[in-house]
Amino acid sequence: MAAMKKGEDTKQTILEYGLQMASQVGLEAVTIGALAKETGMSKSGLFAHFQSKENLQIEILEFAAREFAGNVIVPALKIPAGIPRIKALVENWIAWGANMQGGCIFVSASTEFSDRPGRVRDVLLRQQEEWVEALRRIARSAIQAGDFNKGIDCEQFAFELYSLLLGFHYYHKLLQDAATKKRQETALEQLLDKYR
Protein backbone atom coordinates (compact mmCIF):
# COMPACT_ATOMS: atom_id res chain seq x y z
CA MET A 1 0.00 0.00 0.00
CA ALA A 2 1.24 3.49 -0.77
CA ALA A 3 2.19 5.94 1.94
CA MET A 4 -0.64 8.08 3.28
CA LYS A 5 -1.36 11.41 1.62
CA LYS A 6 -1.40 14.67 3.54
CA GLY A 7 -4.80 16.09 4.36
CA GLU A 8 -6.41 12.71 5.05
CA ASP A 9 -7.91 11.96 8.40
CA THR A 10 -4.90 10.16 9.82
CA LYS A 11 -6.59 7.89 12.33
CA GLN A 12 -9.35 6.92 9.90
CA THR A 13 -6.74 6.06 7.30
CA ILE A 14 -4.69 4.05 9.80
CA LEU A 15 -7.79 2.04 10.71
CA GLU A 16 -8.60 1.42 7.04
CA TYR A 17 -5.08 0.07 6.51
CA GLY A 18 -5.34 -1.90 9.74
CA LEU A 19 -8.63 -3.49 8.71
CA GLN A 20 -7.26 -4.61 5.34
CA MET A 21 -4.08 -5.85 6.96
CA ALA A 22 -6.04 -7.81 9.60
CA SER A 23 -8.15 -9.33 6.83
CA GLN A 24 -5.01 -10.56 5.06
CA VAL A 25 -2.72 -11.66 7.91
CA GLY A 26 -4.99 -11.86 10.94
CA LEU A 27 -5.70 -9.37 13.69
CA GLU A 28 -2.95 -10.75 15.94
CA ALA A 29 -0.34 -9.92 13.29
CA VAL A 30 -1.38 -6.27 13.20
CA THR A 31 1.15 -4.54 15.42
CA ILE A 32 2.06 -0.89 15.75
CA GLY A 33 5.39 -1.61 14.04
CA ALA A 34 3.89 -3.60 11.15
CA LEU A 35 1.15 -1.03 10.58
CA ALA A 36 3.66 1.84 10.75
CA LYS A 37 5.62 0.17 7.96
CA GLU A 38 2.44 -0.42 5.94
CA THR A 39 1.22 3.18 6.26
CA GLY A 40 4.60 4.88 5.97
CA MET A 41 4.18 6.45 9.42
CA SER A 42 6.61 6.35 12.31
CA LYS A 43 6.05 3.87 15.13
CA SER A 44 5.91 6.77 17.57
CA GLY A 45 3.23 8.44 15.43
CA LEU A 46 1.09 5.32 15.52
CA PHE A 47 1.77 4.74 19.19
CA ALA A 48 0.49 8.25 19.92
CA HIS A 49 -2.89 7.26 18.43
CA PHE A 50 -3.32 3.88 20.13
CA GLN A 51 -0.87 3.48 23.05
CA SER A 52 -0.75 -0.33 22.75
CA LYS A 53 -1.21 -3.24 20.36
CA GLU A 54 -4.34 -4.29 22.25
CA ASN A 55 -5.91 -0.83 21.87
CA LEU A 56 -5.03 -0.87 18.17
CA GLN A 57 -6.70 -4.26 17.69
CA ILE A 58 -9.81 -3.13 19.58
CA GLU A 59 -10.07 0.05 17.53
CA ILE A 60 -9.72 -1.97 14.31
CA LEU A 61 -12.58 -4.22 15.46
CA GLU A 62 -14.72 -1.20 16.39
CA PHE A 63 -13.94 0.43 13.04
CA ALA A 64 -14.80 -2.84 11.25
CA ALA A 65 -18.11 -2.99 13.14
CA ARG A 66 -19.02 0.53 12.02
CA GLU A 67 -18.10 -0.31 8.43
CA PHE A 68 -20.07 -3.56 8.67
CA ALA A 69 -23.15 -1.79 10.02
CA GLY A 70 -22.92 0.88 7.32
CA ASN A 71 -22.42 -1.56 4.47
CA VAL A 72 -24.41 -4.61 5.56
CA ILE A 73 -27.08 -3.87 8.15
CA VAL A 74 -28.24 -0.29 7.47
CA PRO A 75 -28.82 -0.82 3.71
CA ALA A 76 -30.75 -4.03 4.43
CA LEU A 77 -33.02 -2.17 6.87
CA LYS A 78 -34.09 0.09 3.98
CA ILE A 79 -35.53 -2.96 2.18
CA PRO A 80 -39.09 -4.04 3.09
CA ALA A 81 -39.20 -6.37 6.10
CA GLY A 82 -39.40 -10.10 5.56
CA ILE A 83 -37.71 -12.25 2.96
CA PRO A 84 -36.58 -9.32 0.76
CA ARG A 85 -34.70 -7.84 3.75
CA ILE A 86 -33.12 -11.20 4.63
CA LYS A 87 -31.93 -11.66 1.05
CA ALA A 88 -30.51 -8.13 1.02
CA LEU A 89 -28.70 -8.77 4.29
CA VAL A 90 -27.14 -11.94 2.89
CA GLU A 91 -26.05 -10.22 -0.32
CA ASN A 92 -24.60 -7.31 1.64
CA TRP A 93 -22.66 -9.68 3.92
CA ILE A 94 -21.25 -11.55 0.92
CA ALA A 95 -20.20 -8.27 -0.71
CA TRP A 96 -18.63 -7.14 2.60
CA GLY A 97 -16.50 -10.29 2.78
CA ALA A 98 -15.56 -10.03 -0.89
CA ASN A 99 -14.32 -6.45 -0.37
CA MET A 100 -11.88 -7.67 2.28
CA GLN A 101 -8.80 -8.98 0.50
CA GLY A 102 -8.43 -11.85 2.95
CA GLY A 103 -12.09 -12.22 3.86
CA CYS A 104 -14.30 -11.14 6.73
CA ILE A 105 -12.24 -9.96 9.71
CA PHE A 106 -14.87 -11.19 12.16
CA VAL A 107 -14.52 -14.75 10.87
CA SER A 108 -10.73 -14.78 11.12
CA ALA A 109 -10.61 -12.91 14.44
CA SER A 110 -13.16 -15.33 15.92
CA THR A 111 -10.78 -18.17 15.17
CA GLU A 112 -7.77 -16.28 16.54
CA PHE A 113 -9.37 -15.06 19.77
CA SER A 114 -12.08 -17.64 20.59
CA ASP A 115 -10.11 -19.15 23.48
CA ARG A 116 -7.88 -16.20 24.41
CA PRO A 117 -9.35 -14.25 27.32
CA GLY A 118 -8.85 -10.51 27.26
CA ARG A 119 -10.26 -7.20 26.07
CA VAL A 120 -9.96 -8.02 22.37
CA ARG A 121 -11.98 -11.22 22.79
CA ASP A 122 -14.54 -9.36 24.92
CA VAL A 123 -15.09 -6.77 22.18
CA LEU A 124 -15.29 -9.46 19.50
CA LEU A 125 -17.75 -11.51 21.57
CA ARG A 126 -19.99 -8.49 22.14
CA GLN A 127 -19.95 -7.70 18.42
CA GLN A 128 -20.85 -11.27 17.48
CA GLU A 129 -23.66 -11.36 20.05
CA GLU A 130 -25.04 -8.14 18.53
CA TRP A 131 -24.84 -9.67 15.04
CA VAL A 132 -26.71 -12.81 16.15
CA GLU A 133 -29.33 -10.58 17.79
CA ALA A 134 -29.68 -8.69 14.49
CA LEU A 135 -30.37 -12.02 12.77
CA ARG A 136 -33.00 -12.87 15.40
CA ARG A 137 -34.62 -9.44 14.90
CA ILE A 138 -34.72 -9.89 11.15
CA ALA A 139 -36.52 -13.21 11.68
CA ARG A 140 -39.03 -11.51 14.00
CA SER A 141 -39.64 -8.81 11.39
CA ALA A 142 -40.24 -11.55 8.80
CA ILE A 143 -42.93 -12.99 11.11
CA GLN A 144 -44.54 -9.54 11.45
CA ALA A 145 -44.41 -9.08 7.67
CA GLY A 146 -46.22 -12.40 7.23
CA ASP A 147 -43.32 -14.08 5.39
CA PHE A 148 -42.48 -16.50 8.24
CA ASN A 149 -44.79 -18.69 10.32
CA LYS A 150 -45.64 -17.24 13.72
CA GLY A 151 -44.38 -20.25 15.66
CA ILE A 152 -40.84 -20.34 14.30
CA ASP A 153 -37.78 -20.45 16.54
CA CYS A 154 -35.95 -17.19 15.77
CA GLU A 155 -32.86 -18.41 17.63
CA GLN A 156 -32.68 -21.47 15.39
CA PHE A 157 -33.15 -19.33 12.28
CA ALA A 158 -30.28 -17.05 13.36
CA PHE A 159 -28.07 -20.10 13.94
CA GLU A 160 -28.88 -21.60 10.55
CA LEU A 161 -28.52 -18.34 8.63
CA TYR A 162 -25.19 -17.53 10.26
CA SER A 163 -24.00 -21.09 9.62
CA LEU A 164 -24.92 -20.65 5.97
CA LEU A 165 -22.96 -17.39 5.78
CA LEU A 166 -19.90 -18.92 7.43
CA GLY A 167 -20.11 -21.92 5.10
CA PHE A 168 -20.20 -19.57 2.12
CA HIS A 169 -17.14 -17.73 3.42
CA TYR A 170 -15.07 -20.91 3.76
CA TYR A 171 -16.17 -22.37 0.43
CA HIS A 172 -15.52 -19.07 -1.36
CA LYS A 173 -12.25 -17.99 0.30
CA LEU A 174 -10.53 -21.24 1.21
CA LEU A 175 -11.94 -23.92 -1.07
CA GLN A 176 -12.52 -21.50 -3.96
CA ASP A 177 -15.39 -23.65 -5.21
CA ALA A 178 -16.71 -22.17 -8.46
CA ALA A 179 -20.24 -23.31 -7.57
CA THR A 180 -20.25 -21.60 -4.16
CA LYS A 181 -22.54 -18.70 -5.11
CA LYS A 182 -25.11 -21.04 -6.67
CA ARG A 183 -24.94 -23.38 -3.68
CA GLN A 184 -25.42 -20.44 -1.31
CA GLU A 185 -28.48 -19.26 -3.24
CA THR A 186 -29.97 -22.77 -3.18
CA ALA A 187 -29.24 -23.19 0.53
CA LEU A 188 -30.80 -19.80 1.32
CA GLU A 189 -33.98 -20.63 -0.61
CA GLN A 190 -34.25 -23.95 1.22
CA LEU A 191 -33.73 -22.23 4.55
CA LEU A 192 -36.36 -19.58 3.82
CA ASP A 193 -38.83 -22.24 2.65
CA LYS A 194 -38.39 -24.06 5.95
CA TYR A 195 -39.58 -21.02 7.91
CA ARG A 196 -42.39 -19.85 5.60
KEDRENSE-306025 format. One record per residue (C-alpha): residue in three letters; x, y negated, z negated; residue number from 1. Coordinates in steps of 0.2 Angstrom, whole numbers, plus 2048, in hexadecimal, padded with zeros to 3 digits. Layout:
BEGIN
[pt ALA,[X,Y,Z],NUM]
...
//
This chain:
BEGIN
[pt MET,[800,800,800],1]
[pt ALA,[806,7EF,804],2]
[pt ALA,[80B,7E2,7F6],3]
[pt MET,[7FD,7D8,7F0],4]
[pt LYS,[7F9,7C7,7F8],5]
[pt LYS,[7F9,7B7,7EE],6]
[pt GLY,[7E8,7B0,7EA],7]
[pt GLU,[7E0,7C0,7E7],8]
[pt ASP,[7D8,7C4,7D6],9]
[pt THR,[7E7,7CD,7CF],10]
[pt LYS,[7DF,7D9,7C2],11]
[pt GLN,[7D1,7DD,7CF],12]
[pt THR,[7DE,7E2,7DC],13]
[pt ILE,[7E9,7EC,7CF],14]
[pt LEU,[7D9,7F6,7CA],15]
[pt GLU,[7D5,7F9,7DD],16]
[pt TYR,[7E7,800,7DF],17]
[pt GLY,[7E5,809,7CF],18]
[pt LEU,[7D5,811,7D4],19]
[pt GLN,[7DC,817,7E5],20]
[pt MET,[7EC,81D,7DD],21]
[pt ALA,[7E2,827,7D0],22]
[pt SER,[7D7,82F,7DE],23]
[pt GLN,[7E7,835,7E7],24]
[pt VAL,[7F2,83A,7D8],25]
[pt GLY,[7E7,83B,7C9],26]
[pt LEU,[7E4,82F,7BC],27]
[pt GLU,[7F1,836,7B0],28]
[pt ALA,[7FE,832,7BE],29]
[pt VAL,[7F9,81F,7BE],30]
[pt THR,[806,817,7B3],31]
[pt ILE,[80A,804,7B1],32]
[pt GLY,[81B,808,7BA],33]
[pt ALA,[813,812,7C8],34]
[pt LEU,[806,805,7CB],35]
[pt ALA,[812,7F7,7CA],36]
[pt LYS,[81C,7FF,7D8],37]
[pt GLU,[80C,802,7E2],38]
[pt THR,[806,7F0,7E1],39]
[pt GLY,[817,7E8,7E2],40]
[pt MET,[815,7E0,7D1],41]
[pt SER,[821,7E0,7C2],42]
[pt LYS,[81E,7ED,7B4],43]
[pt SER,[81E,7DE,7A8],44]
[pt GLY,[810,7D6,7B3],45]
[pt LEU,[805,7E5,7B2],46]
[pt PHE,[809,7E8,7A0],47]
[pt ALA,[802,7D7,79C],48]
[pt HIS,[7F2,7DC,7A4],49]
[pt PHE,[7EF,7ED,79B],50]
[pt GLN,[7FC,7EF,78D],51]
[pt SER,[7FC,802,78E],52]
[pt LYS,[7FA,810,79A],53]
[pt GLU,[7EA,815,791],54]
[pt ASN,[7E2,804,793],55]
[pt LEU,[7E7,804,7A5],56]
[pt GLN,[7DF,815,7A8],57]
[pt ILE,[7CF,810,79E],58]
[pt GLU,[7CE,800,7A8],59]
[pt ILE,[7CF,80A,7B8],60]
[pt LEU,[7C1,815,7B3],61]
[pt GLU,[7B6,806,7AE],62]
[pt PHE,[7BA,7FE,7BF],63]
[pt ALA,[7B6,80E,7C8],64]
[pt ALA,[7A5,80F,7BE],65]
[pt ARG,[7A1,7FD,7C4],66]
[pt GLU,[7A6,802,7D6],67]
[pt PHE,[79C,812,7D5],68]
[pt ALA,[78C,809,7CE],69]
[pt GLY,[78D,7FC,7DB],70]
[pt ASN,[790,808,7EA],71]
[pt VAL,[786,817,7E4],72]
[pt ILE,[779,813,7D7],73]
[pt VAL,[773,801,7DB],74]
[pt PRO,[770,804,7ED],75]
[pt ALA,[766,814,7EA],76]
[pt LEU,[75B,80B,7DE],77]
[pt LYS,[756,800,7EC],78]
[pt ILE,[74E,80F,7F5],79]
[pt PRO,[73D,814,7F1],80]
[pt ALA,[73C,820,7E2],81]
[pt GLY,[73B,832,7E4],82]
[pt ILE,[743,83D,7F1],83]
[pt PRO,[749,82F,7FC],84]
[pt ARG,[753,827,7ED],85]
[pt ILE,[75A,838,7E9],86]
[pt LYS,[760,83A,7FB],87]
[pt ALA,[767,829,7FB],88]
[pt LEU,[770,82C,7EB],89]
[pt VAL,[778,83C,7F2],90]
[pt GLU,[77E,833,802],91]
[pt ASN,[785,825,7F8],92]
[pt TRP,[78F,830,7EC],93]
[pt ILE,[796,83A,7FB],94]
[pt ALA,[79B,829,804],95]
[pt TRP,[7A3,824,7F3],96]
[pt GLY,[7AE,833,7F2],97]
[pt ALA,[7B2,832,804],98]
[pt ASN,[7B8,820,802],99]
[pt MET,[7C5,826,7F5],100]
[pt GLN,[7D4,82D,7FE],101]
[pt GLY,[7D6,83B,7F1],102]
[pt GLY,[7C4,83D,7ED],103]
[pt CYS,[7B8,838,7DE],104]
[pt ILE,[7C3,832,7CF],105]
[pt PHE,[7B6,838,7C3],106]
[pt VAL,[7B7,84A,7CA],107]
[pt SER,[7CA,84A,7C8],108]
[pt ALA,[7CB,841,7B8],109]
[pt SER,[7BE,84D,7B0],110]
[pt THR,[7CA,85B,7B4],111]
[pt GLU,[7D9,851,7AD],112]
[pt PHE,[7D1,84B,79D],113]
[pt SER,[7C4,858,799],114]
[pt ASP,[7CD,860,78B],115]
[pt ARG,[7D9,851,786],116]
[pt PRO,[7D1,847,777],117]
[pt GLY,[7D4,835,778],118]
[pt ARG,[7CD,824,77E],119]
[pt VAL,[7CE,828,790],120]
[pt ARG,[7C4,838,78E],121]
[pt ASP,[7B7,82F,783],122]
[pt VAL,[7B5,822,791],123]
[pt LEU,[7B4,82F,79E],124]
[pt LEU,[7A7,83A,794],125]
[pt ARG,[79C,82A,791],126]
[pt GLN,[79C,827,7A4],127]
[pt GLN,[798,838,7A9],128]
[pt GLU,[78A,839,79C],129]
[pt GLU,[783,829,7A3],130]
[pt TRP,[784,830,7B5],131]
[pt VAL,[77A,840,7AF],132]
[pt GLU,[76D,835,7A7],133]
[pt ALA,[76C,82B,7B8],134]
[pt LEU,[768,83C,7C0],135]
[pt ARG,[75B,840,7B3],136]
[pt ARG,[753,82F,7B6],137]
[pt ILE,[752,831,7C8],138]
[pt ALA,[749,842,7C6],139]
[pt ARG,[73D,83A,7BA],140]
[pt SER,[73A,82C,7C7],141]
[pt ALA,[737,83A,7D4],142]
[pt ILE,[729,841,7C8],143]
[pt GLN,[721,830,7C7],144]
[pt ALA,[722,82D,7DA],145]
[pt GLY,[719,83E,7DC],146]
[pt ASP,[727,846,7E5],147]
[pt PHE,[72C,853,7D7],148]
[pt ASN,[720,85D,7CC],149]
[pt LYS,[71C,856,7BB],150]
[pt GLY,[722,865,7B2],151]
[pt ILE,[734,866,7B9],152]
[pt ASP,[743,866,7AD],153]
[pt CYS,[74C,856,7B1],154]
[pt GLU,[75C,85C,7A8],155]
[pt GLN,[75D,86B,7B3],156]
[pt PHE,[75A,861,7C3],157]
[pt ALA,[769,855,7BD],158]
[pt PHE,[774,864,7BA],159]
[pt GLU,[770,86C,7CB],160]
[pt LEU,[771,85C,7D5],161]
[pt TYR,[782,858,7CD],162]
[pt SER,[788,869,7D0],163]
[pt LEU,[783,867,7E2],164]
[pt LEU,[78D,857,7E3],165]
[pt LEU,[79D,85F,7DB],166]
[pt GLY,[79B,86E,7E6],167]
[pt PHE,[79B,862,7F5],168]
[pt HIS,[7AA,859,7EF],169]
[pt TYR,[7B5,869,7ED],170]
[pt TYR,[7AF,870,7FE],171]
[pt HIS,[7B2,85F,807],172]
[pt LYS,[7C3,85A,7FF],173]
[pt LEU,[7CB,86A,7FA],174]
[pt LEU,[7C4,878,805],175]
[pt GLN,[7C1,86C,814],176]
[pt ASP,[7B3,876,81A],177]
[pt ALA,[7AC,86F,82A],178]
[pt ALA,[79B,875,826],179]
[pt THR,[79B,86C,815],180]
[pt LYS,[78F,85E,81A],181]
[pt LYS,[782,869,821],182]
[pt ARG,[783,875,812],183]
[pt GLN,[781,866,807],184]
[pt GLU,[772,860,810],185]
[pt THR,[76A,872,810],186]
[pt ALA,[76E,874,7FD],187]
[pt LEU,[766,863,7F9],188]
[pt GLU,[756,867,803],189]
[pt GLN,[755,878,7FA],190]
[pt LEU,[757,86F,7E9],191]
[pt LEU,[74A,862,7ED],192]
[pt ASP,[73E,86F,7F3],193]
[pt LYS,[740,878,7E2],194]
[pt TYR,[73A,869,7D8],195]
[pt ARG,[72C,863,7E4],196]
//
